[in-house]
């Protein structure tokens, strides 16, 4: 069985849609603690890769020599909503390193939240690169390029030294040789690899002993993200709220096409889910349902994430989206 039914949507008491998914909980020693479906399925980790990308940028003492703040580390790991506090961090950082936002290789975009989008459209008329949800990560890339005296030109290409180091790091953490490298929505390389191997790589970030001299920066990345969860997504994003509910025990990171990651240092493990049809709505429900099995977050607090109301245009409650495993 490749996948299992994880989420169903009802309307007026009848099942209207279902979402199939695959997930795995694996510890830093490579032991699969639980598996749903066949976790050998190949995936692109998409933005769930960001904690590892951040580790690659700031390993070997770079974060300390650059005197990075927790906010800068968190924004590097973010898929942000382009709220004012996100833009303030990135703008001041770009100014400090004397880089123009047009040097970011990510595309032009609008803020995610409707009010912010209207304000941006009124003020600037056009989309901007700084509004792209990955602009914090790209800012981090440019800052490290400048610090290491590496060319900022084509920093997004898999042939750039930073990206070569990233692939090597992923291979070491996952114990898997990357054969195919895709291009992410923000232009950076994204490896095509078995879900369980990505989960194994991510789990290494929860166990500082596995990372030797880079254990401290892995801890700092985790702490930065759980201390400033709204920076890693948005004030009302699901990954932010779930991270807050965990009381700093878990960092949740979403990715495009139905990917969701949970880093859990308490058990030195990572949980990764992939919804096969790529639906973000299902990934959000599935990660809440799967994490509830670990009894780390109070079940009452997770209830509204495991099951949400389907509401029509008049505000009438006409169904549910719910976790069914």
C-alpha positions as MATLAB code, in Angstrom:
seq = 'XXXXXXXXXXXXXXXXXXXXXXXXXXXXXXXXXXXXXXXXXXXXXXXXXXXXXXXXXXXXXXXXXXXXXXXXXXXXXXXXXXXXXXXXXXXXXXXXXXXXXXXXXXXXXXXXXXXXXXXXXXXXXXXXXXXXXXXXXXXXXXXXXXXXXXXXXXXXXXXXXXXXXXXXXXXXXXXXXXXXXXXXXXXXXXXXXXXXXXXXXXXXXXXXXXXXXXXXXXXXXXXXXXXXXXXXXXXXXXXXXXXXXXXXXXXXXXXXXXXXXXXXXXXXXXXXXXXXXXXXXXXXXXXXXXXXXXXXXXXXXXXXXXXXXXXXXXXXXXXXXXXXX';
ca = [
       0.000    0.000    0.000;
       1.633    3.237   -1.168;
      -0.663    5.630    0.699;
      -3.461    5.676    3.260;
      -6.559    7.856    3.571;
      -5.697   10.607    6.031;
      -8.279   13.346    5.535;
     -11.895   13.431    4.401;
     -14.231   16.305    3.640;
     -17.962   16.001    4.256;
     -20.846   18.120    3.004;
     -24.314   17.802    4.482;
     -23.367   14.508    6.096;
     -21.884   12.886    2.977;
     -18.219   12.337    2.096;
     -17.411   14.664   -0.793;
     -13.597   14.358   -1.040;
     -10.706   12.413    0.461;
      -6.957   12.939    0.610;
      -4.427   10.095    0.592;
      -1.053   10.535    2.229;
       2.200    8.947    3.332;
       4.042    9.745    6.556;
       6.907    8.513    8.680;
       8.231    9.161   12.180;
      11.932    8.356   12.318;
      14.637    8.950   14.916;
      18.204   10.169   14.434;
      19.521    6.582   14.540;
      17.416    5.708   11.518;
      14.819    3.678   13.378;
      11.311    4.028   11.967;
       9.082    4.553   14.992;
       5.878    4.602   12.954;
       4.974    4.601    9.283;
       1.772    5.293    7.416;
       1.860    4.040    3.845;
       5.158    3.375    2.063;
       7.713    6.010    3.045;
      10.065    4.928    0.279;
       7.989    7.118   -2.035;
      10.098    9.844   -3.675;
       9.260   13.466   -2.891;
      10.565   16.984   -3.262;
      10.786   18.335    0.332;
      10.077   21.851   -0.959;
      10.114   24.442    1.859;
      10.249   21.750    4.548;
      13.910   21.609    3.482;
      14.531   25.077    4.937;
      15.867   23.992    8.356;
      18.548   21.987    6.535;
      19.226   24.846    4.105;
      19.665   27.135    7.110;
      22.037   24.647    8.716;
      24.061   24.568    5.505;
      24.356   28.368    5.444;
      25.317   28.826    9.077;
      27.320   25.700    9.874;
      31.027   25.775   10.743;
      30.616   28.760   13.051;
      29.317   31.142   10.384;
      26.291   32.240   12.428;
      28.536   33.316   15.308;
      31.096   35.135   13.169;
      28.276   36.994   11.402;
      26.680   37.822   14.779;
      23.280   36.705   13.541;
      20.245   37.312   15.703;
      17.587   34.706   16.392;
      15.221   36.757   14.257;
      17.598   36.567   11.272;
      17.991   32.811   11.694;
      14.220   32.380   11.944;
      13.545   34.473    8.823;
      16.108   32.388    6.914;
      14.062   29.300    7.789;
      10.732   30.950    6.999;
       7.978   30.679    4.446;
       6.741   34.060    5.594;
       3.529   35.929    4.865;
       5.227   39.286    4.170;
       3.780   40.939    7.248;
       5.394   44.183    8.397;
       7.683   42.521   10.922;
       8.951   40.126    8.238;
       9.678   42.974    5.836;
      11.411   45.035    8.525;
      13.872   42.221    9.297;
      14.693   41.536    5.660;
      14.891   45.190    4.581;
      17.263   46.139    7.384;
      19.414   43.076    6.681;
      19.664   43.833    2.955;
      20.579   47.416    3.772;
      23.261   46.280    6.208;
      24.957   44.075    3.601;
      24.445   46.707    0.882;
      22.372   44.436   -1.364;
      19.374   45.504   -3.423;
      16.237   43.378   -3.178;
      16.367   42.871   -6.953;
      19.484   40.764   -6.348;
      17.253   38.144   -4.691;
      16.694   35.350   -7.203;
      13.162   34.578   -5.985;
      10.290   35.983   -8.048;
       8.149   39.053   -7.494;
       5.028   38.454   -5.413;
       2.324   40.007   -3.239;
       1.966   39.578    0.544;
      -0.217   36.616    1.513;
      -2.717   38.374    3.777;
      -5.434   40.286    1.941;
      -5.106   43.562    3.878;
      -1.312   43.565    3.444;
      -1.785   42.829   -0.256;
      -4.159   45.774   -0.696;
      -1.772   48.090    1.171;
       1.197   46.930   -0.911;
      -0.744   47.345   -4.137;
      -1.818   50.845   -3.136;
       1.688   51.896   -2.062;
       3.914   50.243   -4.677;
       1.484   49.270   -7.484;
       3.637   46.284   -8.438;
       4.748   42.996   -6.932;
       8.124   42.976   -5.149;
      10.723   40.300   -4.490;
      10.801   41.126   -0.803;
       7.175   39.996   -0.570;
       8.035   36.501   -1.791;
       7.601   33.975    1.026;
      11.186   32.733    0.542;
      12.868   36.153    0.489;
      14.253   35.668    4.006;
      16.038   32.500    2.942;
      17.419   34.259   -0.109;
      18.575   37.183    2.017;
      20.483   34.690    4.157;
      22.091   33.209    1.063;
      23.280   36.613   -0.138;
      24.570   37.542    3.321;
      26.634   34.349    3.501;
      27.938   34.853   -0.050;
      29.124   38.328    0.922;
      30.665   37.069    4.165;
      32.562   34.275    2.398;
      33.544   36.440   -0.577;
      31.597   34.157   -2.914;
      29.939   35.476   -6.037;
      26.313   36.440   -5.567;
      25.728   35.876   -9.261;
      23.828   32.638   -9.875;
      23.857   31.762   -6.178;
      20.651   29.817   -6.837;
      22.276   27.452   -9.334;
      23.201   23.927   -8.266;
      26.745   24.619   -9.483;
      27.263   27.433   -6.948;
      29.516   26.490   -3.971;
      26.705   27.048   -1.452;
      24.358   24.710   -3.337;
      27.066   22.086   -3.831;
      27.630   22.153   -0.072;
      23.880   21.796    0.477;
      23.584   18.646   -1.621;
      26.626   17.163    0.089;
      25.115   17.958    3.499;
      21.771   16.397    2.569;
      23.515   13.268    1.327;
      25.508   12.977    4.561;
      22.489   13.531    6.791;
      20.195   11.238    4.827;
      22.716    8.514    3.944;
      21.352    8.725    0.415;
      22.976    9.672   -2.877;
      20.929   12.380   -4.588;
      20.313   11.440   -8.216;
      17.900   14.147   -9.328;
      17.808   17.807   -8.288;
      14.713   19.832   -9.073;
      14.201   23.600   -9.069;
      11.995   24.918   -6.277;
       9.333   27.592   -6.712;
      11.825   30.179   -5.436;
      14.568   29.016   -7.906;
      16.805   27.185   -5.402;
      17.739   23.496   -5.840;
      15.436   20.915   -4.256;
      16.401   17.225   -4.152;
      14.136   14.386   -5.275;
      14.508   11.696   -2.629;
      12.652    9.056   -0.607;
      10.403   10.552    2.054;
      11.993    8.411    4.754;
      15.474    9.593    3.747;
      14.412   13.214    3.974;
      12.890   12.493    7.387;
      16.160   10.855    8.465;
      18.118   13.932    7.345;
      15.743   16.227    9.226;
      15.927   14.072   12.359;
      19.660   14.722   12.611;
      18.867   18.348   13.451;
      17.117   17.141   16.621;
      20.203   15.325   17.939;
      23.208   17.590   18.456;
      25.516   14.636   19.085;
      24.946   13.429   15.529;
      26.137   16.763   14.126;
      29.359   17.024   16.135;
      30.745   20.581   15.825;
      27.532   21.731   14.138;
      25.310   20.578   16.966;
      25.243   24.038   18.526;
      23.977   25.757   15.392;
      21.306   23.077   14.927;
      20.108   23.858   18.458;
      20.205   27.567   17.709;
      18.126   27.116   14.535;
      15.506   25.141   16.447;
      15.454   27.605   19.350;
      15.227   30.609   17.024;
      12.249   29.088   15.242;
      10.335   28.105   18.372;
      11.130   31.431   20.058;
       9.862   33.378   17.023;
       7.364   31.056   15.320;
       5.424   33.933   13.757;
       8.568   34.871   11.827;
       8.772   31.386   10.280;
       5.284   31.694    8.786;
       2.800   34.320    9.829;
       0.981   35.453   12.925;
      -1.972   33.238   11.983;
      -0.204   30.487   10.041;
      -0.824   26.876   11.037;
       2.882   26.095   11.437;
       3.247   29.074   13.799;
       0.209   28.193   15.909;
       1.117   24.503   16.195;
       4.673   25.420   17.201;
       3.281   27.698   19.903;
       0.915   24.980   21.138;
       3.884   22.643   21.582;
       5.384   25.059   24.133;
       8.700   25.101   22.252;
       8.962   21.296   22.104;
       8.284   20.977   18.354;
       9.065   23.103   15.315;
       6.533   22.673   12.517;
       7.522   23.616    8.969;
       5.225   23.435    5.982;
       6.206   22.943    2.350;
       4.411   23.264   -0.962;
       2.536   20.369   -2.566;
       1.257   18.830    0.651;
       4.481   18.505    2.663;
       4.681   19.109    6.416;
       7.618   18.524    8.782;
       7.778   18.378   12.571;
      11.158   18.461   14.360;
      10.910   16.854   17.807;
      14.150   17.028   19.877;
      12.419   15.503   22.908;
      12.500   12.124   21.128;
      15.328   13.038   18.695;
      12.977   12.439   15.781;
      11.320   13.992   12.753;
       7.808   13.445   11.455;
       7.143   14.104    7.773;
       3.850   13.842    5.894;
       3.213   14.059    2.149;
      -0.333   14.409    0.800;
      -0.256   12.761   -2.611;
      -2.508   15.259   -4.381;
      -0.494   18.177   -2.990;
      -3.322   19.737   -0.977;
      -2.044   22.096    1.731;
      -5.401   21.968    3.540;
      -5.004   18.227    4.016;
      -1.337   18.438    5.056;
      -2.235   20.870    7.846;
      -4.903   18.517    9.190;
      -2.745   15.412    8.760;
       0.276   16.785   10.636;
      -1.982   17.780   13.553;
      -3.592   14.357   13.595;
      -0.313   12.482   13.398;
       1.406   14.612   16.055;
      -1.508   13.988   18.424;
      -0.430   10.343   18.595;
       2.739   11.425   20.457;
       0.833   13.081   23.337;
       3.166   16.093   23.382;
       0.495   18.717   22.670;
      -2.733   18.742   24.658;
      -5.410   16.900   22.682;
      -8.010   19.577   23.354;
      -5.748   22.210   21.790;
      -5.232   20.044   18.695;
      -8.920   19.303   18.203;
      -9.608   22.376   16.059;
      -6.696   21.483   13.765;
      -7.610   17.808   13.372;
     -11.162   18.727   12.414;
     -12.246   22.048   10.906;
     -15.638   23.298    9.803;
     -16.563   23.685    6.133;
     -18.405   26.997    5.889;
     -20.290   28.341    2.891;
     -20.458   31.955    1.673;
     -23.182   32.883    4.161;
     -21.242   31.567    7.168;
     -23.361   28.422    7.402;
     -21.557   25.328    8.729;
     -22.230   22.625    6.155;
     -19.522   20.012    6.700;
     -16.110   19.128    8.105;
     -12.542   18.476    7.060;
     -11.192   15.885    9.448;
      -8.313   13.545   10.187;
      -9.439    9.940    9.790;
      -6.468    7.745   10.710;
];
